[in-house]
Amino acid sequence: MALFEAKNVTKQYGNQLALDNVSISVPEQCIYGLLGPNGAGKTTLIRIINQITGPDSGELFLNGKKLMPDDVQVIGYLPEERGLYKKMKIGEQALYFAQLKGLSRAEAMKRLKYWFKKLDIIDWWGKKVEELSKGMQQKVQFIITVLHEPKLLIFDEPFTGFDPLNTNIVKNEILFLRERGATIIFSTHNMESVEELCDNITLIDKAKTILEGSVDEIRSQWAANEYDLVFDGDVKIEGNGQYNILNQHKDNNKSIIRMKMTGNINTNDILQTVMKSGNIISFNPALPSMNEIFIRVIEARN
Amino acid sequence: MNKISVIIKREYVSRVRKKSFIIMTILAPLLMAALVVLLPLLMMNEDGDFKKIAVIEDNSDLFKGVIKNTKDAEYVYLENTRVEDLKKTFENEGYYGILYISPELVNTPNAIQLISKKQPPIGLLQDIERSLKKEIERQKLLSYKIDNLDEIMKNIETNVSIQTIKIDESGSVKETSTGIAMALAYIFGLLMYMLVFIFGAQVMRGVIEEKTSRVVEVIISSVKPVQLMMGKIVGIALVGLTQFLIWIFLTMAAVTVLKTTILQKSEPTEITQSVSQNLMSGDQQVAGTTQTADISPQLAEISKMFDNAMNQPWGLIIICFIFYFITGYFLYASVFAAIGSAVDNETETQQFMLPVTIPIILALMVAIATMQNPESSVSFWCSMIPLTSPIVMMARIPFGVPYWQIAVSMVLMLVTFMGFVWMAAKVYRTGILMYGKKTSWKEMWKWLRYSG
């Protein structure tokens, strides 16, 4: 069942249409990617989910029930532009935001200690935000977002500003949260992390939904009958009626060949043909990366 | 509701803990106390130095001994000395200056010169002028050959002060003092002005800080924008209240301490002390005016002033002050909040500040005019119009205002205050999420009509 649903959401600012009849359906315990070029309407949609602004028309459902103002308690939001009071100590600040989300002071304190220790920033509790590095601020912001254990988490570009090490830590925390039952909406331009993390995506461009579905399905849909064939040692093969060779190159004593099927052909038949040429290490469908798909879709629309 | 209190608490605590707040809170009363105590002291003593002044008259001794020595000036009457000679040496001889009186004085009053190296204090000049004027008048009178002139002069010496008595509708008579009413009007007007401006501007800065640091998006994913705005406005109002209470308390404490330590040596303390004793020992002495007047006219004056101050409708003043402070502050603070939300940084606020500043300045000017003429129609209308009424009405009340006028003014104020808060909240809600766009009045008008 879908934990969160938006149906036919439309929002207009003055003369500018920010969202045009957009619908999304986020299954429970799913990591849902919200993709799209800058200015597509992602932030507007996220603000509507957070009830920061209301839609002009359309409906929103959480757990099958209409989204209510009190539901902000079960939503956690990490905005793209991080916001912390510069002159406030981070411990106090985290306590403040936790209390605004409805946690009692004592409970908030307990959870904050746990998280600050877990992300290794406990020593910074009494420091002011302006004294922290950007990555450190991000960690604080991340903790503030997840502290009240929301059922629905919304991350807008969660990895910007992190070094690879911390990116990995946060990535693992996100996966861990999902395991513990959270559903995550995830907006990003970083397509690698989409492939790595997201189960489902929606691609929005110019206020409209243009691509939607599970990441695997979308990638195989866009896989244009191409395969990667890898041989041990130096092997060369040539195309026949069933397939064409797009390119082949050697890498570390392996031969990597990209081939394109000419029609709807049984892969076993092909394997039987090519295995005569050498030792096959792997044979995989060459899935286009989300990056490629993203660029192709958007460019096709322009 | 609980969340608003969390916001109020943060706004309050984070401000009260600031170094600048603590410094201002402690320093301001000390400065005020210094002003209250030292200023009169300085004014009484002038520059405090003892001055010896040489008096030279050309070929006559009409004014010999006319100018009495005071505790910081001695007049030495020199004969057979020429001004031209003394001019060069008077400083070495220990004189502060030379007072030269020409023989033509009785006919041409400008023929006096005070020659000195420094600018002489006003008190000294007034003293000399007064003494000479009296003497000249006496001499002129003498020329009419009136018998017993000295006795007559003593007899006609009079002090005049007008006693103002106001009769209200119920016919009860109250002694009022325009001076006290003016002072009150001025204090209240200025206080309202400062409160609205200092703390209203703080609200604006707070909103801008939240907007530019992008904290606002995190907060309003937890609470409604209106809650954040109101929390901030209330929190800052409490900060202002705290500061004022501490100021009042500390100023009084500091004044007492300063008075007992610094003023001990000088004469005026005796007067103040005896006055306070008099006031404390009861009204009887105040009532026995003839007696007190004889002993010390100054004392009677002060006790009368005290009486007059007590005659003010304090209950009404306090109620009105609280009402107009709260509504006036909320009205302006919400406008300030809306302005803060509409801009990206403080420099951009200028264009919006002017239209907000004008009514406040206007109100202050009308309030000052009110002191001259409390019944003018400008004062009346400005005490009705909600943007100026908090200041102007407070200035009018010490002079007496019919209850129906206060009621109408308050109702208008309440309605406008709610309207302004509502509009400001709408602008605020949209404004805090708008970045990088130069906002105009037209734009803000559009935001008013956005839904949700």
HADDOCK unambig.tbl for C-alpha pairs under 7 A between the chains (distance, minus, plus):
assign (segid A and resid 50 and name CA) (segid B and resid 221 and name CA) 5.59 0.50 0.50
assign (segid A and resid 51 and name CA) (segid B and resid 221 and name CA) 6.81 0.50 0.50
assign (segid A and resid 52 and name CA) (segid B and resid 220 and name CA) 6.14 0.50 0.50
assign (segid A and resid 52 and name CA) (segid B and resid 221 and name CA) 5.83 0.50 0.50
assign (segid A and resid 53 and name CA) (segid B and resid 452 and name CA) 5.91 0.50 0.50
assign (segid A and resid 54 and name CA) (segid B and resid 452 and name CA) 4.91 0.50 0.50
assign (segid A and resid 72 and name CA) (segid B and resid 221 and name CA) 6.66 0.50 0.50
assign (segid A and resid 72 and name CA) (segid B and resid 222 and name CA) 5.84 0.50 0.50
assign (segid A and resid 79 and name CA) (segid B and resid 218 and name CA) 6.90 0.50 0.50
assign (segid A and resid 81 and name CA) (segid B and resid 214 and name CA) 6.36 0.50 0.50
assign (segid A and resid 82 and name CA) (segid B and resid 214 and name CA) 6.35 0.50 0.50
assign (segid A and resid 83 and name CA) (segid B and resid 213 and name CA) 5.40 0.50 0.50
assign (segid A and resid 83 and name CA) (segid B and resid 214 and name CA) 4.30 0.50 0.50
assign (segid A and resid 83 and name CA) (segid B and resid 215 and name CA) 3.83 0.50 0.50
assign (segid A and resid 83 and name CA) (segid B and resid 218 and name CA) 6.75 0.50 0.50
assign (segid A and resid 84 and name CA) (segid B and resid 213 and name CA) 6.48 0.50 0.50
assign (segid A and resid 84 and name CA) (segid B and resid 215 and name CA) 5.17 0.50 0.50
assign (segid A and resid 85 and name CA) (segid B and resid 213 and name CA) 6.80 0.50 0.50
assign (segid A and resid 85 and name CA) (segid B and resid 215 and name CA) 6.60 0.50 0.50
assign (segid A and resid 100 and name CA) (segid B and resid 3 and name CA) 5.63 0.50 0.50
assign (segid A and resid 100 and name CA) (segid B and resid 6 and name CA) 6.88 0.50 0.50
assign (segid A and resid 100 and name CA) (segid B and resid 222 and name CA) 6.08 0.50 0.50
assign (segid A and resid 101 and name CA) (segid B and resid 222 and name CA) 5.65 0.50 0.50
